[in-house]
Amino acid sequence: MPMNFRFSDEDEKLREEIREFLRAELSADLVEAGRRCSGMFVARDVAQVWQRKLNQRGWGAVHWPVEYGGTGWTPAQLFIFREECARAGVPSILNQGSSLLAPALFAYATEEQKAMYLPKILSGEHYWCQGYSEPGSGSDLASLKTRAERDGDDYIVNGTKIWTTHAHFADHIFCLVRTNPQGKPQQGISFLLFRMDTPGVRVEPIITLAGDHEVNQVFLDNVRVPVANRVGAENQGWTVAKHLLEYERGGGGVAAGLKIALNELKAVASEGINGQAPLMADTLFAKRLRQLEVNFQALEFMELANLARLVSGEHPGSGASSQFKIASVDVEQTINTLRLEAVDYYAVPNHTLVSLNEHAGERIGPAPAEMAGADYLSSRAASIYGGSHQVQRNIIAKAVLGL
Ligand SMILES: Cc1cc2nc3c(=O)[nH]c(=O)nc-3n(C[C@H](O)[C@H](O)[C@H](O)COP(=O)(O)OP(=O)(O)OC[C@H]3O[C@@H](n4cnc5c(N)ncnc54)[C@H](O)[C@@H]3O)c2cc1C
């Protein structure tokens, strides 16, 4: 594994082009909307503004193959793009359509389905949500119970999906349904696409610990979905679903954003709040911060090692992406925990302000206090979604340790 990884001259030239684009197009308003977002993803209207700008530049989905409107960039170039976006403070936009659904469509959809959906994902016209999890079927997804029964050229869908991120903004959902209750659970699942305004679809909010409305429960009551909206063969939806999950757990370019947060943490911990001694003077806190820095460095190396493997044509494998997910979430959660301690009593009143009005722009105390409470609470979910830490560890046990 080449640990002396270097980007080529061509890659560095692209980095400059990306920086130029970001300087020209990433407005202060967009960065501010991203910074003030107390949940995981900015609202749909903000996301669409950025998506349109990206699409106009030909970068609506940089990771897609050229034939579908992607860039055909190498893994190193994709990494540079993500890294520069994180450094510049690009708002975090929900990418269920471009990053999760699209790879499944490339592999399993009909030409008609591809022509219908892919251009609208690129342009930002369609906004997708992911209907996988159900009450009682999260980690054990294959046990899902939402039924789809054939009625002529349609399926009639009944059941419920939960934790559906941005279902209240989405106009479309990709949904796993049970089309055969017999036999192995994985063999009776189908993959359907439908509009959220189809009669019988009802979205109820779930307010998170952080006070946000980001996730929902979706109720499906006799929802009529044309059989033509199925991706892949009937009862073969698990294959499509698994293909898509590989993309959910991938990633890269994460360290750049975490480095900014880490540096901000070090700055606030080195100043005293209201004349008190800086927290860095506390030996125990300083030790935890140093440990965090070590973990962050390990994460950066891990990211580059994964990239080096990708560049040399190797697939990092599910074990490596699980390790990376655990390591990056641990660093993110620790940064947020220490920042909460560093801003001291300012966290709570700021969090109250943030939850009352996300974009009010008011603040009490030092700048990092503004989002400290919200970020701390919202990042707790990161060790659950996209496969919980425990589930990732099971994958490592099998794929890496061979247990
Ligand atoms: C913020 C957020 C956004 C989400 N967005 C979406 C979305 O858009 N679409 C969607 O479909 N889903 C979404 N999810 C759901 C997410 O995928 C599930 O929450 C996750 O898969 C865990 O499932 P569960 O909540 O049913 O917990 P469970 O699977 O019931 O797990 C409960 C606990 O048991 C542990 N556990 C479970 N199985 C094992 C095992 N085999 N070995 C060891 N420990 C185990 C888990 O780690 C966890 O600690 C989201 C979740 C969150 C928190």
The ligand as a Gaussian input file, in Angstrom:
#p B3LYP/6-31G(d) Opt

LIG

0 1
 C      -30.831000      10.169000      11.961000
 C      -31.223000       8.917000      11.259000
 C      -31.558000       8.951000       9.922000
 C      -31.980000       7.790000       9.264000
 N      -32.393000       7.871000       7.948000
 C      -32.907000       6.757000       7.362000
 C      -33.474000       6.843000       6.042000
 O      -33.481000       7.899000       5.413000
 N      -34.015000       5.732000       5.519000
 C      -34.027000       4.521000       6.178000
 O      -34.499000       3.549000       5.617000
 N      -33.504000       4.416000       7.429000
 C      -32.965000       5.511000       8.038000
 N      -32.453000       5.419000       9.310000
 C      -32.581000       4.162000      10.033000
 C      -31.273000       3.452000      10.324000
 O      -30.796000       2.807000       9.175000
 C      -31.544000       2.482000      11.477000
 O      -31.830000       3.263000      12.613000
 C      -30.371000       1.580000      11.765000
 O      -30.198000       0.666000      10.706000
 C      -30.565000       0.811000      13.083000
 O      -31.789000       0.157000      13.074000
 P      -32.831000       0.304000      14.294000
 O      -33.010000       1.751000      14.566000
 O      -34.036000      -0.498000      13.952000
 O      -32.095000      -0.313000      15.542000
 P      -31.944000      -1.845000      15.856000
 O      -31.533000      -2.583000      14.627000
 O      -33.161000      -2.323000      16.578000
 O      -30.721000      -1.828000      16.861000
 C      -30.864000      -1.527000      18.247000
 C      -29.506000      -1.755000      18.918000
 O      -29.123000      -3.121000      18.788000
 C      -27.849000      -3.226000      18.162000
 N      -27.832000      -4.395000      17.274000
 C      -28.767000      -4.717000      16.338000
 N      -28.412000      -5.847000      15.695000
 C      -27.218000      -6.250000      16.230000
 C      -26.349000      -7.337000      15.984000
 N      -26.632000      -8.253000      15.053000
 N      -25.219000      -7.430000      16.728000
 C      -24.914000      -6.495000      17.670000
 N      -25.729000      -5.440000      17.959000
 C      -26.850000      -5.312000      17.245000
 C      -27.689000      -1.950000      17.370000
 O      -26.331000      -1.616000      17.150000
 C      -28.382000      -0.941000      18.264000
 O      -27.502000      -0.508000      19.272000
 C      -32.000000       6.561000       9.972000
 C      -31.633000       6.530000      11.329000
 C      -31.264000       7.688000      11.969000
 C      -30.911000       7.625000      13.431000

